[in-house]
Structures are given as structure tokens and as C-alpha cells.
Amino acid sequence: MNNQHPELFRRHELNPVLTVADWPYPANSVFNPGATLLPDGTTLLLCRVEDRRGHSHFCVARSANGVDGWRIDPQPTLLADPENFPEEVWGIEDPRITYLAELSKYAIVYTAYTRVGPGVSLALTEDFDHFERYGMIMPPEDKDAALFPHRISGQWALIHRPVSAPGAHMWMSYSPDLRHWGSHKLMLEARHGAWWDANRIGLSPPPIETPQGWLVIYHGVRQTPGGSLYRLGLALFDLQAPERCLKRGNEWIFGPEQPYERRGDVDNVVFPCGTTIAPDGDTIRLYYGAADSSIALATGSIRAILEWLEQDR
């Protein structure tokens, strides 16, 4: 490889594109948004908003160009509902959006913060106004989950990240109905030792279907004397058997560099939960939480990302 590391994702000059100062109601911070493009081309972000208790909920922000001019729902879009879903007692976090064409609905897979740790919950919506909650589909401790956009061999497929001491790895599970899950398979292991993705990894945005395979952007967490350091890496998985890894990049490709990523409620974090793909099928926009405090945007090329992954050794 060339010694000069390629810039696969370019930060937008207007970063951060959304902060709590933009919010129409009081909150502590806004970060880690799920993302999708609506049929009319509008970018919709389902933002994690942390209130001043420390509990999170979701709020929709819409933009015609995906960069500025955001229209934010005047009240929380989706609140935790601990009365009917007691697993949401301490809030809901980190939504990831996948459009399911078979159902003509958007699936939102998110973290429910239970009394015994995080678990994985699911809700469906057609309009981001009314939501059909499925409740918890993976019990604690589990998070960093998203659905694939269509069935694989007749089954819905989910990536998630259960924790088993001393590590945390990415797993695949399958379901006939989005409610009952099984056929659990290890998908990607955290590495050991001094690697940037040693001990703990997790899915970032939902997987992206390409002719070469399912492109997965994942995060690795390195423990340093100064605390945890969150960075992003790449892996490619088989289209028909997505638990089978075809390629995995050795180097991280995006990490905290700018002041808004280095300092915040949690320092040194870039954490994307959503992407959008432009009509050209190549331009990818990565929406990420910066230091658990704001939302930033970076842009790249799927073609260039796949070329880098092919060359990385």
C-alpha cells in the first residue's frame, strides 16, 4: 500500500451540522443519528437526544440537501415507553434505520437501556410519526444492531453485538417474522493485543449491499491510558451468507481528529449510526455522533472504499 493513507471520508466544512443549540426544546446533547433518504430526496435523521436527566429519546430532523436548513420536530418524535415496554426504563438510544421494501416500512433497530444493561429493540414505521413497537428482540447485554434490507434465504437477518467476557464481537441472527430469532452465528471477532479494534467492536451504520458483497463499516474501541478511543474500519461479507467475511481492513479509516470529535461529553468518539447513498449509487454520506455531543457529516465514494478494502493488507 501507499504510505500516504487515503482520505476515504471527507468531513463537511459546516461540521458539526447539528448541535443541541439547534433544538427546539431543552436537552443536553444530540448525537448518533439513524439516517435515510425519503422518496422525495429529503434526508431524514432520527437523532438521539439526551435530556438533562441523562435519558435519551429520538427526534426527527429533515433537510432538503442533507447538510443544512434542518427542520426539527418541535417535540420528541419517539419517547421511551417504560409503562408498556419496561425494558426502556432508562431511555432509548442509537437508532439504525433500514427500509424494508417487502413491508413498505422503515425498520428502526435501537438500544433499550434496561435496568440490567442495554438490549436490542425494534419498531416499524411508514411515516416517522406512527410507530409499531415490537419490543426487545435481543436481551441484555446486546447493542449495535441493524437489519438487512431484505430476506436472505427466506429469513430476515440482523447484525448485533452481544457481550461475552472478556470481549465483544459481532454476530448474525435470523428470523422468519422479525420476532423470533435464532441461527446465531459469529460474524466478526474483535482482534487481540495492540490492534486498533482489539477486544471490543460493533456495527456502525446498517450494512450496504454492493455487487462485491455486504459492505460493513464497524467501530473498534481501543483502551488507552487516556480512556477509550473509537475509530472506524471496513469489512466485506458474502451476499448469500453474510456471516462469512470476505475481506477485513487491517487499518482504521476514520477517527477523531477535529476539536468537536476530540472533546465533548465523551472524548475521542466518532460513532455513525446512519448513511445515505446518492442517486449515483456511489456517493455515500456518513452521519455520525461526535464526542457524544453533536452530529457531523463526512462524504465518501463506495467505489473508492471497496478499492481500498481490496488493496489493504
C-alpha positions in Angstrom: 0.0 0.0 0.0 1.0 3.6 -0.5 2.4 5.1 2.7 0.1 8.0 2.4 -3.2 6.9 3.9 -6.1 7.7 1.7 -8.9 10.0 2.9 -11.9 7.8 2.3 -14.3 10.1 4.1 -14.0 13.9 3.9 -15.5 16.0 6.7 -18.0 18.6 5.7 -16.9 22.2 6.1 -20.1 23.1 8.0 -19.4 20.4 10.7 -21.0 19.9 13.1 -24.2 20.1 11.1 -26.5 19.7 14.1 -26.0 20.6 17.8 -28.2 20.9 20.8 -28.3 24.7 20.1 -30.4 23.9 17.1 -33.0 22.0 19.1 -36.5 23.5 19.7 -36.7 22.2 23.3 -34.2 21.9 26.2 -31.7 19.0 26.0 -28.2 18.1 27.0 -26.8 16.8 23.7 -27.8 15.4 20.3 -25.8 12.7 18.5 -25.7 9.2 16.9 -28.5 9.6 14.3 -30.0 6.9 12.1 -30.4 8.2 8.6 -32.4 7.5 5.4 -33.4 9.2 2.2 -37.1 9.7 1.7 -38.7 9.1 -1.7 -38.7 12.9 -2.4 -35.0 13.1 -1.8 -35.3 14.6 1.7 -32.6 13.4 4.2 -34.2 12.3 7.4 -32.1 11.9 10.5 -33.6 10.1 13.6 -31.4 11.8 16.2 -30.6 10.5 19.7 -31.3 13.3 22.1 -30.1 13.1 25.6 -32.2 15.1 28.2 -30.8 16.6 31.3 -31.6 13.5 33.4 -29.2 11.5 31.2 -32.1 9.6 29.5 -32.3 9.5 25.7 -35.2 9.7 23.2 -35.4 10.1 19.4 -36.2 13.2 17.4 -36.5 13.6 13.6 -34.6 16.3 11.7 -35.2 16.8 7.9 -33.2 18.6 5.3 -33.7 19.1 1.6 -29.9 18.9 0.9 -28.8 16.8 3.9 -26.4 19.5 5.1 -28.3 22.5 6.4 -31.8 24.0 6.6 -32.9 21.3 9.0 -36.5 21.1 10.1 -36.6 19.5 13.5 -39.8 18.1 15.1 -40.9 20.6 17.8 -41.3 17.8 20.3 -39.7 14.4 20.8 -40.6 12.0 17.9 -40.3 8.8 19.9 -40.0 8.6 23.6 -39.2 5.7 25.8 -42.4 3.9 27.0 -41.4 2.1 30.2 -45.1 1.6 31.2 -45.7 -0.7 28.2 -42.1 -1.6 27.5 -40.3 -1.8 30.9 -37.0 -2.6 29.2 -36.9 1.1 28.1 -36.9 2.3 31.7 -33.7 4.4 31.3 -34.3 5.5 27.7 -33.7 4.5 24.1 -30.5 5.1 22.2 -28.6 4.8 18.9 -31.2 4.1 16.2 -30.4 2.4 12.9 -32.8 2.7 10.0 -33.3 0.1 7.3 -36.0 0.4 4.6 -37.8 -3.0 4.2 -39.3 -2.9 0.7 -41.2 -6.2 1.3 -43.2 -4.5 4.0 -43.1 -0.9 2.6 -41.9 0.2 6.1 -38.8 1.5 7.8 -37.3 -0.7 10.5 -35.7 1.1 13.4 -33.4 -1.1 15.5 -32.3 0.6 18.6 -30.8 0.1 22.1 -33.2 -0.1 25.0 -31.5 0.9 28.2 -32.8 -1.7 30.8 -32.0 -1.9 34.5 -29.5 -4.7 33.7 -27.8 -3.2 30.7 -28.5 -2.4 27.0 -30.7 -4.7 24.9 -31.9 -4.6 21.2 -35.4 -3.4 20.4 -37.3 -3.0 17.1 -40.0 -0.6 15.8 -41.6 -0.2 12.3 -42.9 2.9 10.8 -44.2 4.2 7.5 -44.1 7.9 8.2 -41.9 8.5 11.3 -45.0 9.7 13.0 -46.7 6.5 14.0 -44.6 3.5 15.2 -45.3 -0.2 15.7 -43.1 -1.4 18.5 -42.0 -5.0 18.5 -40.2 -4.6 21.8 -37.0 -6.3 22.8 -35.7 -8.8 20.3 -32.2 -9.4 21.8 -31.8 -9.4 25.6 -29.0 -7.6 27.6 -26.2 -7.2 27.2 -26.5 -6.5 23.5 -26.5 -3.5 21.2 -25.1 -2.0 17.9 -27.7 -3.8 15.9 -29.3 -3.3 12.4 -31.4 -5.2 9.9 -30.5 -6.2 6.4 -32.9 -4.6 3.9 -34.3 -7.9 2.5 -34.6 -11.5 3.5 -31.6 -13.8 2.9 -32.5 -17.4 2.0 -36.1 -16.6 3.1 -35.1 -15.2 6.5 -34.7 -11.7 7.9 -31.2 -11.1 9.1 -29.8 -9.0 12.0 -26.3 -7.9 12.9 -25.9 -7.3 16.7 -23.2 -7.2 19.3 -23.7 -9.3 22.4 -21.0 -9.1 25.1 -19.2 -12.1 26.5 -16.3 -11.6 28.8 -13.6 -10.6 28.1 -14.6 -9.4 24.6 -17.4 -8.2 22.4 -17.9 -9.4 18.9 -20.3 -9.0 16.0 -23.0 -11.7 15.5 -25.6 -12.6 12.9 -29.1 -13.9 13.8 -32.0 -14.9 11.6 -35.8 -14.8 11.9 -38.9 -15.7 9.9 -41.0 -13.0 11.3 -38.8 -10.3 12.9 -40.0 -11.5 16.4 -38.4 -14.9 16.9 -34.6 -15.0 16.4 -32.2 -18.0 16.1 -29.5 -19.5 13.9 -27.0 -17.3 15.8 -23.6 -17.1 14.0 -20.4 -15.3 14.9 -19.7 -12.8 12.1 -16.6 -10.8 13.1 -14.3 -11.1 16.1 -12.5 -8.3 17.9 -8.8 -8.8 17.5 -6.4 -9.2 20.3 -3.3 -7.3 21.6 -2.4 -3.9 20.3 -4.8 -3.7 17.3 -7.0 -0.6 16.9 -10.0 -2.9 17.1 -8.9 -5.2 19.9 -11.3 -6.6 22.5 -14.5 -4.7 21.5 -16.0 -4.0 18.1 -19.6 -3.2 16.9 -21.6 -2.4 13.8 -21.8 1.3 12.9 -24.4 2.0 10.1 -26.6 -0.7 8.6 -24.8 -3.0 6.1 -24.6 -1.6 2.5 -25.3 -4.0 -0.4 -22.8 -3.9 -3.2 -22.1 -6.2 -6.2 -18.9 -7.4 -4.4 -20.7 -8.1 -1.1 -22.2 -6.5 2.0 -20.0 -3.6 3.0 -19.9 -3.1 6.7 -18.5 0.0 8.5 -17.8 -1.0 12.1 -16.2 0.7 15.1 -13.3 -0.5 17.2 -12.7 0.6 20.7 -9.1 0.8 21.9 -8.4 1.3 25.6 -5.7 3.9 26.2 -4.2 5.5 29.3 -6.4 8.5 28.4 -9.6 6.5 28.0 -11.5 4.8 25.2 -10.8 5.7 21.6 -13.5 5.0 19.0 -12.5 4.6 15.3 -13.9 3.1 12.2 -12.9 0.2 10.0 -14.2 -1.8 7.0 -15.2 -5.4 6.2 -16.9 -7.1 3.3 -19.3 -10.1 3.7 -20.8 -12.7 1.4 -24.1 -11.6 -0.2 -25.8 -15.0 0.3 -24.1 -16.0 3.6 -23.4 -12.6 5.3 -21.8 -14.2 8.3 -18.9 -15.2 6.0 -16.2 -12.4 6.0 -14.6 -12.0 2.6 -12.2 -9.1 3.4 -11.3 -7.1 6.5 -9.2 -4.0 6.5 -6.3 -4.0 8.9 -6.1 -0.3 9.4 -8.7 2.1 10.8 -10.0 4.5 8.2 -11.7 7.3 10.2 -11.1 8.5 13.7 -11.5 11.5 16.0 -9.3 14.4 14.8 -11.3 17.6 14.9 -12.0 19.5 18.2 -15.7 18.6 18.1 -14.7 14.9 17.9 -11.9 15.2 20.5 -13.8 17.0 23.2 -17.3 16.6 24.4 -19.4 14.6 26.9 -17.3 11.5 25.8 -14.0 12.5 24.4 -12.4 10.9 21.3 -15.5 9.4 19.7 -16.8 9.2 16.1 -19.9 7.0 16.1 -22.0 6.7 12.9 -25.4 5.0 13.0 -26.6 6.0 9.5 -25.6 6.6 5.9 -27.4 7.8 2.8 -26.4 6.8 -0.8 -26.9 9.4 -3.5 -28.8 8.5 -6.7 -25.5 7.9 -8.4 -25.1 4.8 -6.3 -21.6 5.8 -5.3 -21.6 8.9 -3.1 -22.1 7.9 0.5 -22.8 10.3 3.3 -21.9 9.2 6.8 -23.8 10.9 9.7 -22.0 10.4 12.9 -22.1 11.4 16.6 -19.0 13.5 17.6 -17.8 13.1 21.2 -21.4 12.1 22.2 -22.3 15.8 21.9 -23.1 16.8 18.3 -23.8 15.4 14.8 -21.3 15.7 12.0 -21.2 14.6 8.3 -18.5 13.0 6.2 -18.7 12.1 2.5 -17.0 9.3 0.5 -17.2 7.0 -2.5 -18.3 3.4 -2.2 -16.2 2.6 -5.2 -13.1 4.1 -3.6 -13.9 2.4 -0.3 -14.1 -1.1 -2.0 -10.9 -0.4 -3.9 -9.1 0.4 -0.6 -10.5 -2.7 1.0 -9.3 -4.8 -1.9 -5.8 -3.4 -1.5 -5.4 -3.2 2.3 -3.2 -6.0 3.7 
